[in-house]
Amino acid sequence: MGRAAGITDAQLRDLPTYEGSAAFSPLEKLVLDYAREMTKTPVEVPDALFSELRKGFTDAQLVELTATIAWENYRARFDHAFGVEAQGFSEGAFCALPERSEGRVETH
């Protein structure tokens, strides 16, 4: 689905370190910052971040973006609580793993 929406292999590879990646536009980086802030507990989105998002999105678009991030966060937490594992739909596809403490990023 991501590839059909235009997500590139470089973006998938660089997702864990998106802040310094040339694969993401400044607006995409803001969206990723927003998603990260919305996923924290408690949710405390800085006013400055939301102000920057308002420059790139209409009110309706911000509502849709916020709802999408909230839904995915809900879904991930729901699945985790019930022990729902990956179903193998991306078998053989690119999968970026979290950065290790040694500063390396591993991929499958």
C-alpha positions in Angstrom: 0.0 0.0 0.0 2.8 2.4 0.9 4.5 2.0 -2.5 1.2 2.5 -4.3 0.9 5.8 -2.3 4.4 6.9 -3.5 6.6 5.9 -0.5 10.1 5.1 -1.7 12.6 2.5 -0.6 14.8 5.3 0.5 12.0 6.6 2.8 11.4 3.2 4.3 15.1 2.7 4.8 15.6 6.2 6.4 12.4 6.2 8.5 14.3 5.6 11.8 16.6 8.6 11.1 14.1 10.7 9.0 15.2 14.0 10.7 18.5 14.0 8.8 17.3 12.2 5.6 17.1 13.9 2.2 14.4 11.3 1.3 11.8 13.3 3.2 10.5 16.8 2.4 10.4 19.4 5.2 6.6 18.9 5.4 6.9 15.1 5.6 9.4 15.5 8.4 6.9 17.8 10.3 4.2 15.1 9.8 6.5 12.4 11.2 7.4 14.7 14.1 3.6 15.1 14.7 3.0 11.4 14.6 5.8 10.8 17.1 4.4 13.4 19.5 0.9 12.0 19.2 2.2 8.5 20.0 3.8 9.6 23.3 2.0 9.2 26.6 0.8 11.7 27.6 0.2 13.4 24.2 1.7 16.9 24.3 2.1 18.4 20.8 4.2 21.5 21.1 2.4 24.7 19.9 5.3 25.5 17.6 5.0 22.1 15.8 1.2 22.6 15.3 1.8 26.1 14.1 4.3 24.8 11.4 1.8 22.2 10.4 -0.9 24.8 9.9 1.3 26.5 7.3 1.2 23.3 5.2 -2.3 22.0 5.7 -5.8 23.3 5.8 -8.0 22.8 8.9 -9.8 19.9 7.2 -6.5 18.3 6.3 -5.2 18.6 9.8 -8.3 17.0 11.1 -7.8 14.1 8.7 -4.1 13.8 9.5 -4.8 13.8 13.2 -7.5 11.2 12.9 -5.4 9.0 10.8 -2.4 9.1 13.3 -4.8 8.6 16.2 -6.4 5.6 14.5 -3.1 3.9 13.7 -1.9 4.5 17.2 -5.1 3.0 18.6 -4.9 0.0 16.2 -1.2 -0.7 17.1 -2.0 -0.5 20.8 -5.0 -2.7 20.5 -3.1 -5.3 18.5 -0.2 -5.2 20.9 -2.6 -5.8 23.9 -4.0 -8.9 22.3 -0.7 -10.2 21.0 -1.6 -9.8 17.4 1.5 -10.4 15.3 2.4 -9.5 11.8 0.5 -11.6 9.3 3.3 -11.9 6.7 1.6 -9.6 4.1 4.9 -7.8 3.5 7.0 -11.0 3.3 10.2 -10.2 1.5 9.5 -6.5 1.5 11.7 -3.9 3.1 11.5 -3.6 6.8 13.5 -1.1 8.8 14.3 -2.1 12.3 14.8 0.4 15.2 18.2 1.9 15.6 20.5 -0.1 17.9 22.4 1.6 20.8 25.6 1.3 18.7 24.1 3.8 16.3 23.5 1.2 13.5 20.3 0.6 11.7 19.6 -2.9 10.6 17.3 -4.0 7.8 15.6 -7.2 6.7 
